[in-house]
Amino acid sequence: MTETMPTADPAFEAAYQAAQKSLNEGGIPIGAALARAGEVIASGHNERVQHGDPIAHGEMSALRAAGRQKSYRDTTLYTTLAPCAMCTGTIIQFKIPRVVVGEAETFPGEFELLRSRGVEVIVLDDQRCVDMMRAFQDEHPELWAEDIAED
C-alpha cells in the first residue's frame, strides 16, 4: 500500500538534501532524517564511499548523528530510498514506529519485514528521488552493486 504525502515536509526535505550532499561528495545519494513531533533531530547520508565504512548507510548515518535517545518510539525516520535489510533491522531494533520513504522503484527494500513488525511505511513516490537514484545506478553500477551487496 502506497500513501501519498506532500513532499514539503521539512524532515523529508532534510533527508533529500542529505542525499544531494552525498552525491556532491562523490558518494551514494541516499539521505535520511530522524524526526520527533515534526522537528528534525538529525539527518545523515550514505557515507560508504567517503569513509570506506560498509555499514554507513543513510539511515545509519542519521541515527548516528542523532546520538543516544532514551526512546525512538515517538520518532519517524525519513529516507530517500526504501531501507535495505540492515537498516530495516535497525529500525526494528530501536522500535521506530514509522518510516517515510522517498521511493521504492529503484530498490524495493524490506517493506514486508517492516510491516510484519508493526512499522507504518509510507512511500511518497517522489520523482526527484527516483531520478537521482536511477541516474546514479546508471552512471555507477559498480558502487551501487557494492552498496547492496550484489555481484
Accessible surface in RSA format (square Angstrom, percent):
REM  Atomic radii and reference values for relative SASA: ProtOr
REM  Chains: A
REM  Algorithm: Lee & Richards
REM  Probe-radius: 1.40
REM  Slices: 20
REM RES _ NUM      All-atoms   Total-Side   Main-Chain    Non-polar    All polar
REM                ABS   REL    ABS   REL    ABS   REL    ABS   REL    ABS   REL
RES MET A   1   188.23  97.5 136.19  90.1  52.04 123.9 112.95  96.0  75.28  99.7
RES THR A   2    74.50  53.0  45.97  46.6  28.53  68.0  18.55  24.9  55.95  84.6
RES GLU A   3    75.49  43.3  71.14  53.8   4.35  10.4  27.23  52.7  48.26  39.4
RES THR A   4   113.56  80.8  89.43  90.7  24.13  57.5  61.08  82.0  52.48  79.3
RES MET A   5    34.43  17.8  30.31  20.1   4.12   9.8  30.97  26.3   3.46   4.6
RES PRO A   6   104.09  75.9  91.29  83.2  12.80  46.5 103.02  85.1   1.07   6.7
RES THR A   7    47.25  33.6  42.01  42.6   5.24  12.5  11.72  15.7  35.53  53.7
RES ALA A   8    84.85  78.0  61.15  94.4  23.69  53.9  69.03  97.2  15.81  41.9
RES ASP A   9    30.38  21.3  22.92  22.8   7.47  17.7  12.58  29.6  17.81  17.8
RES PRO A  10    94.73  69.0  85.28  77.7   9.45  34.3  90.46  74.7   4.27  26.5
RES ALA A  11     1.37   1.3   1.10   1.7   0.26   0.6   1.10   1.6   0.26   0.7
RES PHE A  12     0.24   0.1   0.24   0.1   0.00   0.0   0.24   0.1   0.00   0.0
RES GLU A  13    46.82  26.9  46.66  35.3   0.16   0.4  32.90  63.6  13.91  11.4
RES ALA A  14    25.97  23.9  15.69  24.2  10.28  23.4  23.44  33.0   2.53   6.7
RES ALA A  15     0.00   0.0   0.00   0.0   0.00   0.0   0.00   0.0   0.00   0.0
RES TYR A  16    24.21  11.3  24.21  13.8   0.00   0.0   9.16   6.9  15.05  18.6
RES GLN A  17   105.53  59.0 100.67  73.6   4.86  11.6  43.37  92.3  62.17  47.2
RES ALA A  18     8.95   8.2   4.20   6.5   4.76  10.8   8.23  11.6   0.73   1.9
RES ALA A  19     0.00   0.0   0.00   0.0   0.00   0.0   0.00   0.0   0.00   0.0
RES GLN A  20    49.95  27.9  49.95  36.5   0.00   0.0  13.79  29.3  36.16  27.4
RES LYS A  21   113.84  55.5 110.00  67.5   3.84   9.1  79.44  71.5  34.40  36.6
RES SER A  22     0.00   0.0   0.00   0.0   0.00   0.0   0.00   0.0   0.00   0.0
RES LEU A  23    66.88  37.2  57.68  41.3   9.21  23.1  57.68  40.5   9.21  24.8
RES ASN A  24   123.74  85.3  86.62  83.7  37.13  89.4  29.77  71.6  93.97  90.8
RES GLU A  25    80.01  45.9  48.01  36.3  31.99  76.2  38.90  75.2  41.11  33.6
RES GLY A  26    46.72  57.6   0.00   N/A  46.72  57.6  36.26  99.5  10.45  23.4
RES GLY A  27     0.59   0.7   0.00   N/A   0.59   0.7   0.00   0.0   0.59   1.3
RES ILE A  28     0.12   0.1   0.12   0.1   0.00   0.0   0.12   0.1   0.00   0.0
RES PRO A  29     0.08   0.1   0.00   0.0   0.08   0.3   0.00   0.0   0.08   0.5
RES ILE A  30    11.85   6.7  11.85   8.8   0.00   0.0  11.85   8.5   0.00   0.0
RES GLY A  31     0.00   0.0   0.00   N/A   0.00   0.0   0.00   0.0   0.00   0.0
RES ALA A  32     0.00   0.0   0.00   0.0   0.00   0.0   0.00   0.0   0.00   0.0
RES ALA A  33     0.00   0.0   0.00   0.0   0.00   0.0   0.00   0.0   0.00   0.0
RES LEU A  34     0.00   0.0   0.00   0.0   0.00   0.0   0.00   0.0   0.00   0.0
RES ALA A  35     3.27   3.0   2.30   3.5   0.98   2.2   2.49   3.5   0.79   2.1
RES ARG A  36    66.90  28.1  63.74  32.5   3.16   7.5  38.53  52.7  28.37  17.2
RES ALA A  37    98.87  90.9  52.97  81.7  45.90 104.4  73.67 103.7  25.20  66.8
RES GLY A  38    58.48  72.1   0.00   N/A  58.48  72.1  34.70  95.2  23.79  53.3
RES GLU A  39   126.41  72.6 125.38  94.9   1.03   2.4  46.00  89.0  80.40  65.6
RES VAL A  40    60.71  39.9  32.47  29.4  28.23  68.0  32.47  28.2  28.23  76.6
RES ILE A  41    58.59  33.3  26.44  19.7  32.15  77.5  32.06  23.1  26.53  72.0
RES ALA A  42    12.43  11.4   4.16   6.4   8.27  18.8  12.43  17.5   0.00   0.0
RES SER A  43    47.23  39.9  31.35  41.8  15.87  36.6   0.29   0.6  46.94  65.8
RES GLY A  44     7.66   9.5   0.00   N/A   7.66   9.5   7.66  21.0   0.00   0.0
RES HIS A  45    11.77   6.4  11.75   8.2   0.02   0.1   8.60   8.9   3.17   3.7
RES ASN A  46     0.04   0.0   0.04   0.0   0.00   0.0   0.00   0.0   0.04   0.0
RES GLU A  47    35.92  20.6  35.92  27.2   0.00   0.0   0.22   0.4  35.70  29.1
RES ARG A  48    26.04  10.9  21.08  10.7   4.96  11.8   1.77   2.4  24.27  14.7
RES VAL A  49    59.96  39.5  35.49  32.1  24.47  59.0  42.32  36.8  17.64  47.8
RES GLN A  50    54.50  30.5  18.13  13.3  36.37  86.6  26.14  55.7  28.35  21.5
RES HIS A  51   124.29  67.9  92.56  64.3  31.73  81.2  65.67  67.7  58.63  68.2
RES GLY A  52    64.82  79.9   0.00   N/A  64.82  79.9  36.20  99.4  28.62  64.1
RES ASP A  53    41.31  28.9  38.02  37.8   3.29   7.8  13.18  31.0  28.13  28.1
RES PRO A  54    89.39  65.2  80.10  73.0   9.30  33.8  81.52  67.3   7.87  48.9
RES ILE A  55    89.45  50.9  89.45  66.6   0.00   0.0  89.45  64.4   0.00   0.0
RES ALA A  56     1.21   1.1   1.21   1.9   0.00   0.0   1.21   1.7   0.00   0.0
RES HIS A  57    16.39   9.0  16.39  11.4   0.00   0.0   8.13   8.4   8.26   9.6
RES GLY A  58     0.05   0.1   0.00   N/A   0.05   0.1   0.00   0.0   0.05   0.1
RES GLU A  59     6.96   4.0   6.96   5.3   0.00   0.0   0.82   1.6   6.14   5.0
RES MET A  60    30.37  15.7  26.79  17.7   3.58   8.5  20.42  17.4   9.95  13.2
RES SER A  61     9.67   8.2   7.12   9.5   2.55   5.9   0.64   1.4   9.03  12.7
RES ALA A  62     0.00   0.0   0.00   0.0   0.00   0.0   0.00   0.0   0.00   0.0
RES LEU A  63    16.52   9.2  12.29   8.8   4.23  10.6  12.54   8.8   3.98  10.7
RES ARG A  64   135.76  57.0 111.91  57.0  23.86  56.8  76.96 105.2  58.80  35.6
RES ALA A  65    65.27  60.0  26.34  40.6  38.94  88.6  38.32  54.0  26.96  71.4
RES ALA A  66    15.13  13.9   0.00   0.0  15.13  34.4   1.51   2.1  13.61  36.1
RES GLY A  67    34.77  42.9   0.00   N/A  34.77  42.9  33.34  91.5   1.43   3.2
RES ARG A  68   238.55 100.2 206.96 105.5  31.59  75.2  88.51 121.0 150.04  90.9
RES GLN A  69    41.52  23.2  21.34  15.6  20.18  48.1   4.76  10.1  36.76  27.9
RES LYS A  70   218.10 106.4 170.70 104.7  47.40 112.9 124.96 112.5  93.14  99.2
RES SER A  71    46.02  38.9  38.30  51.1   7.73  17.8  39.52  84.2   6.51   9.1
RES TYR A  72    22.87  10.7  21.59  12.3   1.28   3.3   9.09   6.8  13.78  17.0
RES ARG A  73   152.50  64.0 137.21  69.9  15.29  36.4  47.88  65.4 104.62  63.4
RES ASP A  74    85.26  59.7  65.80  65.5  19.46  46.0  47.33 111.4  37.93  37.8
RES THR A  75     2.35   1.7   0.00   0.0   2.35   5.6   0.90   1.2   1.45   2.2
RES THR A  76    18.10  12.9  17.81  18.1   0.29   0.7   2.44   3.3  15.66  23.7
RES LEU A  77     0.00   0.0   0.00   0.0   0.00   0.0   0.00   0.0   0.00   0.0
RES TYR A  78    11.25   5.3  11.25   6.4   0.00   0.0   0.13   0.1  11.11  13.7
RES THR A  79     0.00   0.0   0.00   0.0   0.00   0.0   0.00   0.0   0.00   0.0
RES THR A  80     0.88   0.6   0.82   0.8   0.06   0.1   0.82   1.1   0.06   0.1
RES LEU A  81     4.34   2.4   4.13   3.0   0.21   0.5   4.13   2.9   0.21   0.6
RES ALA A  82     3.13   2.9   0.00   0.0   3.13   7.1   0.00   0.0   3.13   8.3
RES PRO A  83     0.43   0.3   0.00   0.0   0.43   1.5   0.43   0.4   0.00   0.0
RES CYS A  84    20.49  15.5  17.39  19.4   3.10   7.3  15.16  38.4   5.33   5.7
RES ALA A  85    61.88  56.9  51.51  79.5  10.37  23.6  51.78  72.9  10.10  26.8
RES MET A  86    63.12  32.7  47.24  31.3  15.88  37.8  44.97  38.2  18.14  24.0
RES CYS A  87     0.62   0.5   0.36   0.4   0.26   0.6   0.00   0.0   0.62   0.7
RES THR A  88     0.00   0.0   0.00   0.0   0.00   0.0   0.00   0.0   0.00   0.0
RES GLY A  89    33.41  41.2   0.00   N/A  33.41  41.2  29.10  79.9   4.31   9.7
RES THR A  90    22.24  15.8  18.35  18.6   3.89   9.3  11.30  15.2  10.94  16.5
RES ILE A  91     0.30   0.2   0.30   0.2   0.00   0.0   0.30   0.2   0.00   0.0
RES ILE A  92    24.87  14.1  18.74  14.0   6.13  14.8  20.73  14.9   4.14  11.2
RES GLN A  93   126.43  70.7 114.22  83.5  12.21  29.1  29.63  63.1  96.80  73.4
RES PHE A  94    84.47  42.3  78.35  48.5   6.12  15.9  81.30  49.3   3.17   9.1
RES LYS A  95   109.66  53.5  99.28  60.9  10.37  24.7  65.63  59.1  44.03  46.9
RES ILE A  96     0.47   0.3   0.00   0.0   0.47   1.1   0.00   0.0   0.47   1.3
RES PRO A  97    53.98  39.3  45.83  41.8   8.14  29.6  51.24  42.3   2.74  17.0
RES ARG A  98    63.31  26.6  63.31  32.3   0.00   0.0  18.92  25.9  44.39  26.9
RES VAL A  99     0.00   0.0   0.00   0.0   0.00   0.0   0.00   0.0   0.00   0.0
RES VAL A 100     0.45   0.3   0.45   0.4   0.00   0.0   0.45   0.4   0.00   0.0
RES VAL A 101     0.00   0.0   0.00   0.0   0.00   0.0   0.00   0.0   0.00   0.0
RES GLY A 102     0.00   0.0   0.00   N/A   0.00   0.0   0.00   0.0   0.00   0.0
RES GLU A 103     0.65   0.4   0.65   0.5   0.00   0.0   0.65   1.3   0.00   0.0
RES ALA A 104    26.00  23.9  13.44  20.7  12.57  28.6  14.42  20.3  11.58  30.7
RES GLU A 105   113.71  65.3  78.18  59.1  35.53  84.6  41.60  80.5  72.11  58.9
RES THR A 106    24.44  17.4   1.06   1.1  23.37  55.7   8.29  11.1  16.14  24.4
RES PHE A 107    34.41  17.2  34.11  21.1   0.30   0.8  34.41  20.9   0.00   0.0
RES PRO A 108    98.57  71.8  93.30  85.0   5.27  19.2  94.60  78.1   3.97  24.7
RES GLY A 109    16.85  20.8   0.00   N/A  16.85  20.8   0.72   2.0  16.13  36.1
RES GLU A 110    63.43  36.4  60.91  46.1   2.52   6.0   3.79   7.3  59.64  48.7
RES PHE A 111    29.33  14.7  27.04  16.7   2.29   6.0  27.04  16.4   2.29   6.6
RES GLU A 112   152.63  87.6 142.76 108.0   9.86  23.5  60.47 117.0  92.15  75.2
RES LEU A 113    72.56  40.4  68.24  48.8   4.32  10.9  71.42  50.2   1.15   3.1
RES LEU A 114     0.00   0.0   0.00   0.0   0.00   0.0   0.00   0.0   0.00   0.0
RES ARG A 115    90.38  37.9  73.48  37.5  16.90  40.2  46.56  63.6  43.82  26.6
RES SER A 116    81.61  69.0  40.27  53.7  41.34  95.2  47.03 100.2  34.58  48.4
RES ARG A 117   149.89  62.9 118.96  60.6  30.93  73.7  28.53  39.0 121.36  73.6
RES GLY A 118    64.88  80.0   0.00   N/A  64.88  80.0  37.15 102.0  27.73  62.1
RES VAL A 119     9.65   6.4   5.70   5.2   3.95   9.5   5.96   5.2   3.69  10.0
RES GLU A 120    85.91  49.3  77.03  58.3   8.88  21.1  42.28  81.8  43.63  35.6
RES VAL A 121    11.25   7.4   0.00   0.0  11.25  27.1   0.00   0.0  11.25  30.5
RES ILE A 122     1.54   0.9   1.54   1.2   0.00   0.0   1.54   1.1   0.00   0.0
RES VAL A 123     7.03   4.6   6.87   6.2   0.15   0.4   6.87   6.0   0.15   0.4
RES LEU A 124    10.13   5.6   1.31   0.9   8.82  22.2   1.36   1.0   8.78  23.6
RES ASP A 125    90.44  63.3  71.30  71.0  19.14  45.3  30.09  70.8  60.35  60.2
RES ASP A 126     8.34   5.8   3.70   3.7   4.64  11.0   5.76  13.6   2.58   2.6
RES GLN A 127   106.29  59.4 101.04  73.8   5.25  12.5  54.48 116.0  51.81  39.3
RES ARG A 128    86.67  36.4  79.18  40.4   7.49  17.8  62.16  85.0  24.50  14.8
RES CYS A 129     0.38   0.3   0.38   0.4   0.00   0.0   0.38   1.0   0.00   0.0
RES VAL A 130     4.29   2.8   4.29   3.9   0.00   0.0   4.29   3.7   0.00   0.0
RES ASP A 131    76.86  53.8  70.09  69.8   6.77  16.0  30.52  71.8  46.34  46.2
RES MET A 132    15.49   8.0   5.36   3.5  10.13  24.1  13.92  11.8   1.57   2.1
RES MET A 133     1.08   0.6   1.08   0.7   0.00   0.0   1.08   0.9   0.00   0.0
RES ARG A 134   100.25  42.1 100.25  51.1   0.00   0.0  45.67  62.4  54.58  33.1
RES ALA A 135    44.58  41.0  38.53  59.5   6.05  13.8  43.91  61.8   0.67   1.8
RES PHE A 136     5.63   2.8   3.00   1.9   2.63   6.8   5.05   3.1   0.58   1.7
RES GLN A 137    30.48  17.0  25.42  18.6   5.06  12.0  12.51  26.6  17.97  13.6
RES ASP A 138   108.33  75.9  80.53  80.2  27.80  65.7  28.94  68.1  79.39  79.2
RES GLU A 139   121.43  69.7  94.62  71.6  26.81  63.8  39.17  75.8  82.26  67.2
RES HIS A 140    65.30  35.7  65.30  45.4   0.00   0.0  40.34  41.6  24.96  29.0
RES PRO A 141    78.48  57.2  73.47  67.0   5.00  18.2  75.28  62.2   3.20  19.9
RES GLU A 142   109.68  63.0  96.91  73.3  12.77  30.4  72.95 141.1  36.73  30.0
RES LEU A 143    38.41  21.4  38.40  27.5   0.01   0.0  38.40  27.0   0.01   0.0
RES TRP A 144    24.89  10.0  24.89  12.0   0.00   0.0  16.35   8.7   8.54  13.8
RES ALA A 145    21.89  20.1  20.98  32.4   0.91   2.1  21.89  30.8   0.00   0.0
RES GLU A 146    97.40  55.9  82.10  62.1  15.30  36.4  35.68  69.0  61.72  50.4
RES ASP A 147     9.80   6.9   2.15   2.1   7.65  18.1   0.00   0.0   9.80   9.8
RES ILE A 148    42.31  24.1  23.15  17.2  19.16  46.2  29.25  21.1  13.06  35.4
RES ALA A 149    94.28  86.7  59.38  91.6  34.90  79.4  69.97  98.5  24.31  64.4
RES GLU A 150   107.11  61.5  93.66  70.9  13.45  32.0  21.15  40.9  85.96  70.2
RES ASP A 151   186.08 130.3 123.44 122.9  62.64 148.1  69.21 162.9 116.88 116.6
END  Absolute sums over single chains surface
CHAIN  1 A     7356.5       5681.7       1674.8       3997.6       3358.9
END  Absolute sums over all chains
TOTAL          7356.5       5681.7       1674.8       3997.6       3358.9
